[in-house]
Amino acid sequence: MFKKDSWTLGILIGAGLPVLVYALAILILGFWGNVEGLVYTPKPQVPGLIGLAASIIAFRYYMLSLKFDKTGRGILVAAFVLFLANFILL
C-alpha cells in the first residue's frame, strides 16, 4: 500500500505521520512529567517539531531508497504546510 508513487499518498503520509508522532511525543512526555507545563511554556513548538522530524525521515526514505519522486514531493509539501502552521498558530 505504501509502495506507490503518487502525490496523494505523499500528502497523506506527510500529514498523518507528524500527527501520529506528535501524539506519541505528548503521550511520552505526559508519562515523564506535566504536559500542561510543556504546552504552556514559551516553547510549545517542541512536540510539533518532533513530529515534523518524522516526516523528514519519511521524505528521505521515499526519495533516496525507493526513488518515488511524486510521493516524496507530496511529503515535502505537507511537511512545509505543517511547519508553517506550527509557527503561525503557536
Summary of the structure (lengths in Angstrom):
residues: 90
radius of gyration: 14.2
end to end distance: 33.9
largest distance: 41.8
contacts: 269
relative contact order: 0.23
helix: 80%
strand: 0%
